[in-house]
Amino acid sequence: MSQMAPPARKHYPKKKRLLYQELQDLPTKYSVIALSKMTKVRATQLMAIRKKFRNEIKIRIIKNKIAMRAFEKLKGVPGIEHLSKQLEGQCALMFTNISPFRLNLIFAQNKVFLAAKGGDVATKDIAVPAGNTGIAPGPVLSEFKVANVATRIDGGTIWVAKDTVVAKPGDAISIQLASLLSKLNVKPIEAGIAVNFAIAEGLI
């Protein structure tokens, strides 16, 4: 009776194998490992930082499971187990000799403001400025009314009568308000890279 062949080993794509190897090598070459959650981070922001600091910061968009497996091989790197526990959602890892404090300063200088979407939460007062909107009167007037924004018609366009706060910190932005803000080119959602967790020379 012939013996059953052993199960075939799972073949991982070259890109994943290279990432797995890099995630074992890079932590031993740099004094700082920083984790960033990729919520509302534009690809262009990441590319700009990669280009500007390519010799100082190695940025890797990771697959969490691959990173966890790689980090299991790095028991001797202080803090690596704590870092592994932070891997949830879409993450990026940064390997550098720049301090976490300076990293955050660099990232703060590269933040952008995005149009709001329904369900976004205001982090500060969102105001509609007084003045000419350049929008012709029509159904959109009802959107101003719902948002409690006083208007007047002058010269065939809608004017906002006074600066008006339409959302406070912690308020959820409705689909209707997001639509109005978009028409007014008000971009209230701050987006950028931030250091959510870091290991610096073994210290968390």
C-alpha positions in Angstrom: 0.0 0.0 0.0 1.5 3.3 -1.1 2.1 6.0 1.5 0.2 9.2 1.4 2.3 12.2 0.2 3.0 14.8 2.9 0.8 17.9 2.6 2.3 20.6 0.3 3.9 23.5 2.1 2.0 26.8 1.7 3.7 29.0 -0.8 3.7 32.7 0.1 4.1 35.4 -2.6 7.6 36.9 -2.9 6.4 40.3 -1.7 5.1 38.8 1.6 8.2 36.8 2.1 10.4 39.9 1.6 8.2 41.8 4.1 8.5 39.0 6.6 12.3 39.1 6.3 12.5 42.9 6.5 10.3 43.0 9.6 12.9 40.7 11.3 15.9 42.7 10.0 14.9 46.3 10.4 14.1 46.3 14.2 17.8 45.3 14.8 19.1 48.2 12.7 17.3 51.1 14.2 16.8 52.5 17.7 13.2 53.5 17.2 10.2 51.5 16.0 7.0 53.6 15.6 3.5 52.4 14.8 1.0 54.6 13.0 -2.7 53.8 12.4 -3.5 54.6 8.8 -6.9 56.2 9.5 -7.6 59.0 7.1 -4.0 59.0 5.8 -3.6 59.9 2.2 -1.2 57.9 0.1 0.3 61.2 -1.2 1.3 62.2 2.4 3.0 58.9 2.9 4.8 59.2 -0.4 6.0 62.7 0.4 7.5 61.7 3.7 9.1 58.6 2.2 10.7 60.7 -0.5 11.9 63.5 1.8 13.2 61.2 4.6 14.1 58.1 2.6 17.6 57.9 4.2 16.3 58.5 7.7 12.9 56.7 8.0 12.0 53.3 6.6 8.2 53.1 6.3 6.4 49.8 5.7 2.7 49.3 5.2 2.2 46.0 6.9 0.0 42.9 7.0 -0.6 42.5 10.7 -0.4 38.7 10.7 2.9 38.8 8.8 4.3 41.3 11.3 3.2 39.3 14.3 4.8 36.2 12.9 8.0 38.1 12.2 8.1 39.6 15.7 7.8 36.2 17.3 11.4 35.7 16.0 12.6 38.8 17.8 12.2 37.9 21.4 15.4 39.7 22.2 14.2 43.1 21.0 12.8 45.0 24.1 9.2 46.0 23.8 8.5 44.1 20.6 5.8 42.0 22.2 4.0 45.1 23.4 4.2 46.5 19.8 2.8 43.3 18.4 -0.3 43.7 20.6 -1.0 47.1 19.1 -1.4 45.8 15.6 -5.1 46.3 14.7 -6.6 47.7 11.5 -4.4 49.1 8.8 -1.0 50.0 10.2 2.3 51.3 9.1 5.6 50.7 10.9 8.5 53.2 10.8 12.1 52.3 11.6 14.4 55.2 12.3 16.9 56.8 14.6 14.7 59.9 14.9 13.1 60.3 18.3 9.3 59.7 18.5 8.9 63.4 19.6 10.6 64.7 16.5 8.7 62.2 14.3 5.4 63.7 15.5 6.7 67.1 14.7 7.6 66.0 11.1 4.2 64.4 10.7 2.4 67.5 12.0 3.9 69.6 9.3 2.4 67.3 6.7 -1.2 67.2 7.8 -4.0 68.0 5.3 -7.7 68.9 5.6 -10.3 66.7 3.9 -13.9 67.1 3.1 -16.3 65.7 5.7 -18.3 62.5 5.1 -21.5 61.5 6.8 -20.6 59.9 10.1 -17.3 61.8 10.6 -16.9 63.3 14.1 -15.9 66.9 14.5 -12.7 67.4 16.5 -13.2 71.2 16.8 -15.7 73.9 16.0 -16.7 73.7 12.3 -17.9 77.1 11.0 -19.4 78.3 7.8 -17.9 81.7 7.1 -19.9 84.8 6.3 -19.9 86.1 2.7 -20.7 85.2 -0.9 -20.9 81.5 -1.5 -21.0 81.9 -5.3 -23.9 79.4 -5.3 -27.1 80.2 -7.2 -30.4 80.0 -5.2 -32.3 76.7 -5.5 -32.9 73.6 -3.5 -29.6 74.0 -1.7 -31.3 76.8 0.4 -33.0 74.0 2.4 -29.6 72.6 3.3 -28.6 76.0 4.8 -31.9 76.1 6.7 -31.4 72.6 8.2 -27.9 73.6 9.3 -29.3 76.9 10.9 -27.2 79.0 8.6 -28.8 82.4 8.0 -28.6 83.5 4.3 -29.7 86.2 1.9 -29.8 86.4 -1.8 -27.8 89.2 -3.5 -26.7 89.5 -7.1 -28.1 86.1 -8.0 -26.1 84.2 -5.4 -26.5 83.0 -1.8 -24.7 84.9 0.8 -24.1 83.6 4.4 -25.2 86.4 6.7 -22.7 85.7 9.5 -20.0 83.3 10.6 -22.0 80.3 11.9 -20.7 77.3 13.9 -22.5 74.2 12.5 -20.8 71.5 14.5 -19.1 71.3 17.9 -16.3 68.9 19.0 -17.7 65.5 19.4 -20.7 66.1 17.1 -21.4 63.5 14.4 -21.6 65.1 11.0 -24.7 64.2 9.1 -24.7 63.3 5.4 -26.7 66.5 4.7 -24.2 68.8 6.6 -21.3 67.0 4.9 -22.9 67.8 1.5 -23.3 71.4 2.4 -19.8 71.8 3.6 -18.5 70.2 0.4 -20.5 72.7 -1.7 -18.9 75.5 0.3 -15.4 74.0 0.0 -15.1 73.8 3.8 -12.7 70.9 4.7 -12.9 70.3 8.4 -11.4 66.9 8.8 -7.8 66.9 9.8 -5.9 64.0 8.4 -2.3 63.0 8.8 0.2 60.5 10.2 0.7 60.3 13.9 2.8 58.1 16.1 0.3 55.9 18.0 2.9 53.7 19.7 6.7 53.6 19.8 9.7 51.8 21.1 12.8 54.0 21.5 16.0 52.2 22.5 13.9 49.5 24.2 11.7 51.9 26.1 8.0 52.1 25.4 
